[in-house]
Amino acid sequence: MKRAVLLFISFISCLVGFSQYDDTNSIMRQAFVIYDADARGYYSSRENVMLDKVNNITRVYAYDKKAQNLYVLTSTSNVVITLTKEYAKIIKKNRNIPQLKTEEIDALVLQYNISLADKFKRLNFQRQQYLDSIRAKEVSDSIARVRADSIAKAKRDSIERVRQEEARQAELAKQKAAEIYRANHEWEWLPIGQHYLNCDLCDEKIRDRDSILIRDIRNDSITYITYKTEYMGEGYLVMHRSKIPNTLKQIKSYTYHCEVYADSLTSNPFYNTEDIEFFNYLSLSNYIDNLKKVAPYGFFLDWNWSSEYSMVSMDFKYLNTNAKTIKYIDVYWRITNDVNDVRKIGHFKGTGPLKQYESASWEWDHSSYFVSGDATQMDITKVILTFMDGTQKVLTGKAIKFD
């Protein structure tokens, strides 16, 4: 049990890397700079490139709350992502993402652009060294063949020496390519080429991903981790196990990664079904504990109001996180106009029961409350929860929580 707890804590830091940004959660994705490899393996940069999607994020280094811009790094680019309004609500609650001023963000953008430039300058230099070694080998082999033709007696020995040299050079080239690959890839991120994976334990399907975060590969099965975002911006890690499809075994990026990182992929402890289930139990329990800390008496999943024909109508959905069952929920509200003049105050009362971790909805399509035509804003000012044992909890201000 102690080992599982330590494993769970070590995986919490991986949360940010699971995010993928596309048209479903962002309005615009622009790379300040992005590096592409040409046919010879040299990298060149492009600036101010619009992207269809952003994934395989290695770092989230800043967030501009006003502009709803998220600044991230991938292994090949420095990107600004303009989030949708809904997703921005989730991101701005993440205390692990620095919310910085414009000048601070500009400085970081420049810093990471310089860092990427240094990185790919180094890779291009390594590539040049590799090609130089290949050319040197070709010259050496040519000289050996000329000498073999001129010295018949040493022909066999020369051929053998050439064969050995070719094998040695090929092994050096293979080792050099593996070093370059390791410098740009982490063993935990396994390329899957957007193949489907079906979890044998929970039936969750993985699709449309270039890579997954894995823990081990044993007996033709992969143990990997995903991240689920739930209520109040909270989420949790889920460990899965899937059979390796035969089509995935034919993907070069997958097979090469397994070849380069063969030792790392098999050196971790084997995760049996009990380990996985216990890890998922701890992860979910931690999420529930965090949710109860953020909203100990529940929160609004959604709420709306209108004043059509000057009649106030309202609906809301509430989730109870408290151990006590809610008998009644009284929602007090205030309606104002654009200059904050109070136009109406009142409340609606919903009847339960509403048990812990359950949600319910209430609607008032017609009411006895009427407001003038300039009413534009409703605020929930107080919530009174009456529990089945007769006790009450009054929520005001920041104690009233919204998802």
C-alpha positions, -999 to 999 in steps of 0.1 A, spaced: 0 0 0 29 24 8 44 18 -26 11 26 -43 7 59 -24 42 70 -34 36 60 -70 4 81 -70 21 112 -56 49 109 -83 23 109 -111 4 141 -99 31 163 -116 22 148 -150 -12 165 -152 -4 194 -175 11 172 -202 -22 155 -208 -39 185 -223 -45 188 -260 -58 220 -275 -78 223 -307 -111 239 -319 -130 222 -291 -114 242 -263 -95 271 -279 -102 298 -304 -67 303 -318 -33 285 -315 -2 305 -328 34 293 -326 58 322 -320 84 298 -334 82 262 -345 110 239 -358 106 213 -386 131 187 -397 139 184 -434 147 153 -454 184 154 -442 174 157 -406 183 194 -402 159 217 -383 147 251 -395 124 275 -379 91 292 -389 76 322 -370 40 332 -363 25 299 -375 -12 292 -370 -17 256 -357 -47 233 -361 -40 217 -327 -14 217 -299 -4 185 -280 25 168 -263 29 199 -241 61 199 -220 55 230 -200 28 255 -193 46 287 -182 21 315 -181 -15 325 -184 -30 359 -193 -64 360 -176 -76 391 -193 -69 379 -229 -76 342 -220 -42 334 -235 -22 303 -223 15 301 -230 30 266 -235 61 248 -248 62 216 -268 94 198 -278 95 218 -311 75 250 -305 66 280 -283 29 286 -285 2 310 -274 -33 295 -271 -64 317 -269 -89 296 -249 -126 293 -252 -146 310 -225 -156 277 -210 -121 262 -209 -106 295 -196 -128 291 -165 -110 258 -158 -75 270 -165 -77 302 -144 -85 281 -113 -53 261 -117 -29 276 -91 0 258 -107 -1 280 -138 15 314 -132 -8 343 -140 16 370 -151 17 406 -164 22 414 -201 58 425 -197 66 393 -177 50 371 -203 69 389 -232 102 383 -213 94 346 -209 84 343 -246 117 358 -257 136 335 -232 120 303 -244 124 314 -281 161 317 -274 162 284 -255 146 266 -285 170 283 -309 199 270 -288 184 235 -286 180 231 -324 213 247 -331 229 220 -310 208 193 -327 218 206 -362 255 205 -351 251 169 -339 235 160 -372 264 176 -391 289 156 -370 270 124 -378 269 131 -415 306 140 -414 314 106 -398 294 88 -425 314 106 -452 346 98 -435 335 61 -434 328 62 -472 363 76 -479 379 50 -456 360 21 -473 370 34 -508 407 35 -498 404 -1 -484 388 -14 -516 416 2 -538 443 -14 -516 425 -48 -518 425 -47 -556 462 -40 -557 473 -65 -531 458 -99 -540 474 -117 -511 458 -95 -485 424 -95 -503 406 -117 -478 420 -99 -448 411 -65 -463 375 -76 -470 372 -88 -435 386 -56 -422 362 -36 -443 333 -57 -431 343 -52 -395 347 -15 -401 313 -12 -417 297 -31 -388 315 -8 -364 305 23 -382 269 11 -385 268 4 -348 282 39 -341 256 54 -364 229 34 -347 241 46 -312 244 82 -324 208 81 -338 196 66 -305 214 94 -285 197 121 -306 164 104 -301 168 103 -264 177 139 -263 143 148 -278 120 121 -264 112 109 -229 108 71 -224 74 76 -206 58 91 -237 51 62 -261 42 71 -297 10 54 -308 3 72 -340 -33 80 -330 -42 42 -329 -71 30 -308 -64 15 -273 -92 -2 -253 -86 -5 -215 -92 -41 -204 -102 -29 -169 -126 0 -175 -134 -2 -212 -122 34 -218 -111 40 -254 -80 61 -262 -80 77 -297 -67 107 -316 -34 109 -295 1 109 -309 15 95 -276 5 82 -242 21 83 -207 31 47 -199 44 29 -169 54 -5 -183 51 -28 -213 48 -65 -203 34 -96 -220 20 -77 -250 1 -52 -227 6 -15 -220 0 1 -186 -6 38 -191 -22 68 -175 -48 94 -186 -62 125 -168 -99 132 -163 -111 167 -156 -143 169 -135 -161 194 -114 -148 227 -101 -117 224 -123 -105 194 -103 -95 161 -119 -77 129 -113 -53 104 -129 -66 70 -141 -43 40 -148 -53 16 -176 -40 -16 -192 -46 -25 -228 -36 -52 -252 -11 -40 -278 -29 -42 -312 -10 -58 -340 -14 -27 -362 5 -6 -336 34 -31 -337 39 -22 -374 43 16 -367 80 25 -370 78 53 -344 64 28 -319 89 0 -326 119 24 -326 109 39 -293 105 4 -278 140 -5 -292 157 27 -279 141 25 -245 139 -13 -241 157 -11 -207 135 17 -193 103 2 -204 109 -31 -186 129 -19 -155 99 -4 -137 79 -25 -112 52 -46 -129 17 -32 -122 -7 -60 -115 -45 -55 -115 -46 -50 -78 -20 -22 -80 -39 -5 -108 -72 -7 -90 -57 6 -57 -39 35 -76 -72 45 -92 -90 42 -58 -64 66 -42 -66 90 -72 -104 91 -71 -104 95 -33 -79 123 -35 -101 140 -61 -132 137 -39 -113 150 -9 -101 180 -29 -137 186 -42 -150 186 -7 -123 211 4 -131 234 -25 -169 232 -20 -177 215 13 -215 222 10 -219 216 -27 -220 239 -57 -241 251 -87 -236 230 -118 -255 255 -138 -281 283 -134 -300 307 -156 -326 334 -153 -348 356 -176 -373 384 -173 -395 379 -203 -427 400 -201 -411 415 -169 -418 382 -151 -388 366 -133 -380 330 -141 -351 309 -130 -336 274 -131 -306 259 -114 -288 226 -109 -270 219 -76 -247 191 -65 -244 182 -28 -209 172 -16 -219 172 21 -226 140 41 -259 154 52 -289 151 29 -304 184 18 -342 188 25 -347 223 12 -325 247 -7 -334 285 -6 -317 306 -32 -317 343 -26 -310 367 -55 -308 403 -64 -316 418 -99 -299 451 -110 -296 472 -141 -265 483 -160 -257 510 -134 -261 486 -105 -295 500 -94 -314 473 -75 -345 464 -94 -357 434 -74 -347 410 -46 -363 377 -38 -357 340 -34 -368 306 -47 -371 275 -26 -363 240 -39 -374 208 -22 -352 177 -19 -341 152 -8 -306 156 -23 -281 131 -10 -243 134 -10 -227 134 -44 -261 136 -61 -274 165 -82 -309 178 -88 -325 206 -109 -353 231 -101 -372 254 -124 -395 283 -120 -410 293 -154 -435 316 -138 -432 336 -105 -449 364 -87 -417 386 -91 -418 414 -117 -391 437 -128 -387 468 -150 -375 466 -185 -339 478 -177 -331 448 -155 -300 431 -169 -281 413 -142 -290 387 -115 -267 378 -87 -271 349 -62 -265 366 -28 -273 338 -3 -280 301 -2 -296 285 28 -293 247 30 -318 229 53 -308 194 61 -330 164 70 -319 166 106 -333 202 108 -299 220 109 -291 247 84 -261 261 66 -261 297 53 -237 304 24 -228 339 13 -201 355 -7 -172 332 -17 -188 303 2 -213 301 -27 -196 279 -53 -201 276 -90 -187 250 -114 
